[in-house]
Amino acid sequence: YTTLYRSVIAEATGHSALLALPDSAHMRCVVVVEGADGRLRDYPLVNELYPAHAGATSKSYYAFLPDGQRARMFTDRPLARFTSRTVTDLDRLEREFADIRRDGWAFTVGEYDVDVATLAVPVFLRDEPYGSVSVGWHADQHDHDPHEWIDLLREVSRRITLRLTRPVPRRRRPARSG
């Protein structure tokens, strides 16, 4: 995955690219490739947990869970506020999830980290949500139209899906002589 990210997302955008997988009511960052502008935080993001309700990295995945599964995850659980932009109202969150399902991507600014903008798309395996691919940057330092990178993230998501679902051809070993 690292080669895929490095050659595509981080180089094309100059920003950090993340692959995150679900971990209960969070998304766990499993791969990060930093872009030319450096780290999003002062420490590595690998193994960072992102709450299900805050930020595009999580929302792009949780929006595509079946309604009942998503409802069980958010019912009877207080939603923590990380910044003034964190959505903690379940009705508003469900409306946002509906928009994400309609559009196929999520974009947030400052919901989990102040002044961090994130654009994310889901990764699917056999029509079920598997994880998310995202690009993040410091919104106070860069002003981007996230629409310019939606197709790029979708293509990387498609490639990850293909890599996970297609068998890798085995290389034939040369016959031993002797």
C-alpha positions in Angstrom: 0.0 0.0 0.0 2.8 2.4 0.8 4.1 2.4 -2.8 0.6 3.0 -4.1 0.1 5.9 -1.8 3.6 7.4 -2.3 3.3 7.3 -6.0 -0.2 8.6 -6.2 -1.8 10.6 -3.4 1.1 12.1 -1.4 3.0 13.1 -4.6 -0.1 14.4 -6.4 -1.3 16.5 -3.4 1.8 17.2 -1.4 -0.1 16.2 1.7 -0.4 13.2 4.0 -2.3 10.1 2.7 -3.9 7.6 5.1 -5.4 4.2 4.9 -7.6 3.5 7.9 -9.5 0.3 8.9 -12.3 -0.1 11.4 -11.6 -0.8 15.0 -14.9 -0.9 16.9 -16.2 2.6 17.1 -13.1 4.1 15.6 -11.0 4.0 12.5 -7.4 2.9 13.0 -4.8 4.5 10.8 -2.7 1.6 9.4 -0.6 3.3 6.7 0.5 6.9 6.4 2.6 8.5 3.7 3.6 12.1 4.3 3.5 14.6 1.5 6.0 17.3 0.8 4.4 19.6 3.5 5.3 17.1 6.2 3.4 15.6 9.2 -0.1 16.6 10.2 0.9 16.2 13.8 4.1 16.2 15.8 4.0 12.4 16.1 3.4 9.5 13.6 -0.2 8.8 12.8 0.1 5.0 12.4 -2.1 3.3 15.0 -4.0 6.6 15.7 -7.7 6.0 16.4 -10.2 8.3 14.8 -13.7 8.3 16.4 -16.5 7.1 14.1 -18.4 10.5 14.3 -15.6 13.0 13.8 -13.7 13.6 10.6 -13.9 12.5 7.0 -11.5 9.5 7.5 -14.1 7.9 9.8 -17.3 9.2 8.3 -16.5 7.9 4.8 -16.5 4.4 6.2 -19.3 4.5 8.8 -21.7 6.2 6.4 -21.8 3.0 4.3 -22.5 0.5 7.2 -26.0 -0.9 7.1 -28.4 1.3 9.0 -29.0 -1.1 11.8 -25.3 -1.7 12.4 -24.6 2.0 12.4 -27.6 2.7 14.8 -26.3 0.1 17.3 -22.9 1.8 17.2 -24.2 5.3 17.9 -27.2 4.6 20.2 -26.6 4.9 23.9 -23.1 6.2 23.4 -22.2 9.8 24.1 -20.5 11.5 21.2 -17.4 13.4 22.4 -16.8 16.9 21.2 -13.1 17.3 20.1 -13.5 20.8 18.5 -16.3 23.3 18.1 -17.0 21.7 14.7 -17.4 18.1 16.0 -20.9 16.9 15.2 -22.5 15.4 18.3 -26.2 15.5 17.3 -27.3 12.0 16.0 -29.9 13.4 13.6 -27.4 15.8 12.0 -24.8 13.0 11.8 -27.3 10.7 10.0 -28.0 13.5 7.5 -24.3 13.9 6.9 -24.0 10.1 6.5 -26.8 10.2 3.9 -25.0 13.0 2.0 -21.7 11.0 2.1 -23.5 7.9 0.7 -25.1 10.0 -2.0 -21.8 11.7 -3.0 -19.4 8.7 -2.3 -16.9 10.9 -0.4 -16.6 12.9 2.8 -14.9 16.3 3.5 -14.4 17.9 6.9 -12.4 20.8 8.3 -11.5 20.9 12.0 -13.9 18.2 13.3 -11.3 16.1 15.0 -8.1 18.3 14.8 -8.4 22.0 14.7 -7.5 23.4 11.3 -7.0 20.0 9.7 -9.0 19.4 6.5 -9.6 15.9 5.3 -11.0 14.4 2.1 -11.8 10.7 2.2 -13.5 7.9 0.2 -14.5 4.5 1.3 -12.7 1.3 0.3 -15.1 -1.6 -0.5 -14.6 -5.3 -0.5 -17.3 -7.2 -2.4 -19.7 -4.3 -2.0 -19.2 -4.0 1.7 -17.2 -1.2 3.4 -13.7 -2.2 4.3 -11.9 1.0 5.2 -11.1 4.5 4.0 -8.5 6.3 2.0 -7.9 10.0 2.9 -5.7 13.0 2.3 -5.3 15.5 5.1 -3.7 19.0 5.2 -3.5 22.0 7.4 -6.4 24.2 6.4 -4.8 27.3 7.9 -1.8 26.9 5.5 -3.4 25.6 2.3 -6.6 26.5 0.6 -7.7 23.7 -1.7 -10.9 22.7 -3.6 -11.2 19.1 -2.4 -13.2 18.3 -5.5 -10.0 18.2 -7.5 -8.8 15.1 -5.6 -12.0 13.0 -5.4 -11.2 11.1 -8.6 -7.7 10.5 -7.4 -8.8 9.0 -4.1 -11.5 6.9 -5.8 -8.9 5.5 -8.2 -6.6 4.5 -5.2 -9.6 3.0 -3.4 -10.4 1.0 -6.6 -6.8 -0.2 -6.8 -6.7 -1.3 -3.2 -10.0 -3.2 -3.7 -8.4 -5.0 -6.7 -5.3 -5.8 -4.8 -7.3 -7.3 -2.0 -9.7 -9.3 -4.1 -7.6 -10.5 -7.0 -5.2 -13.4 -6.5 -1.6 -12.4 -6.9 0.0 -14.5 -9.7 2.7 -16.7 -8.4 6.1 -16.4 -9.9 7.5 -19.6 -11.2 10.8 -20.5 -9.8 13.4 -21.7 -12.2 13.9 -25.4 -12.2 16.9 -26.5 -10.3 19.6 -28.1 -12.3 21.7 -30.9 -11.0 
